[in-house]
């Protein structure tokens, strides 16, 4: 799981309330799939997702 990063998946429920959940995944697409598996509302309404954000800090590139 070392290659996994933490992603925040934000969606709006039926009452338009914003809800966020965090998942460890290899990429944003995998985070979306995990959210769809974990949350029945997202599974039924996948377009309710309005943000998938990687929470890992960007690593500085080393100068050659």
QUIWO-V116582 format. One record per pair of residues at least 12 apart in sequence whose C-alpha atoms are under 10 Angstrom apart, sorted by the first residue. I is the first residue (numbers start at 1). J is the second residue. D is the distance in Angstrom with one decimal. If there is no record, write none. Layout:
I;J;D, I;J;D
This chain:
1;24;8.4, 1;25;8.4, 1;26;8.5, 2;24;10.0, 2;25;10.0, 2;26;9.3, 3;24;9.5, 3;25;8.3, 3;26;6.4, 3;27;9.5, 4;23;9.4, 4;24;5.8, 4;25;4.8, 4;26;4.5, 4;27;7.5, 4;30;10.0, 4;56;9.7, 5;23;8.2, 5;24;5.3, 5;25;5.6, 5;26;6.2, 5;27;7.4, 5;28;9.3, 5;31;9.4, 5;54;7.0, 5;55;7.3, 5;56;6.2, 5;57;9.7, 6;22;6.6, 6;23;5.7, 6;24;4.5, 6;25;6.5, 6;26;8.7, 6;27;9.1, 6;28;9.5, 6;31;8.6, 6;53;8.5, 6;54;6.0, 6;55;5.4, 6;56;6.2, 7;21;8.3, 7;22;5.5, 7;23;5.3, 7;24;6.1, 7;25;7.0, 7;26;9.2, 7;27;8.1, 7;28;7.0, 7;30;9.5, 7;31;6.4, 7;32;9.1, 7;51;9.8, 7;52;6.5, 7;53;5.4, 7;54;4.4, 7;55;5.6, 7;56;8.0, 8;20;6.4, 8;21;5.7, 8;22;4.4, 8;23;6.5, 8;24;8.9, 8;28;9.1, 8;31;8.1, 8;32;9.5, 8;35;9.6, 8;51;7.7, 8;52;5.6, 8;53;5.1, 8;54;6.5, 8;55;6.9, 9;21;5.4, 9;22;6.1, 9;23;7.6, 9;28;8.9, 9;31;7.3, 9;32;7.1, 9;34;9.6, 9;35;7.2, 9;49;7.0, 9;50;7.9, 9;51;5.8, 9;52;4.6, 9;53;6.6, 9;54;9.0, 10;22;8.8, 10;32;9.9, 10;35;9.5, 10;48;8.5, 10;49;5.8, 10;50;5.9, 10;51;5.1, 10;52;6.4, 10;53;8.4, 11;35;9.8, 11;41;9.5, 11;42;7.8, 11;45;9.6, 11;46;8.9, 11;47;8.5, 11;48;5.2, 11;49;4.1, 11;50;5.4, 11;51;6.9, 11;52;9.0, 12;41;9.4, 12;42;9.0, 12;45;9.6, 12;47;9.3, 12;48;5.5, 12;49;6.7, 12;50;7.5, 12;51;9.9, 13;41;7.2, 13;42;8.4, 13;45;9.0, 13;48;7.1, 13;49;9.2, 14;41;8.4, 14;45;9.5, 14;48;8.9, 16;48;9.2, 18;48;9.7, 18;49;9.5, 18;50;9.2, 19;49;9.5, 20;49;9.6, 20;51;9.0, 20;52;9.5, 21;35;7.8, 21;38;9.8, 21;39;9.5, 21;52;9.8, 22;34;9.7, 22;35;8.5, 22;52;9.4, 22;53;9.3, 22;54;9.5, 22;55;9.1, 23;35;7.5, 23;38;9.9, 23;54;9.7, 24;54;9.5, 24;55;9.9, 25;54;9.5, 27;52;9.8, 27;53;10.0, 27;54;8.3, 28;51;9.8, 28;52;6.4, 28;53;7.6, 28;54;7.5, 29;52;8.8, 31;52;7.7, 31;53;9.5, 31;54;9.5, 32;46;8.6, 32;49;8.3, 32;51;9.7, 32;52;7.5, 33;46;9.5, 35;49;9.3, 36;49;9.6
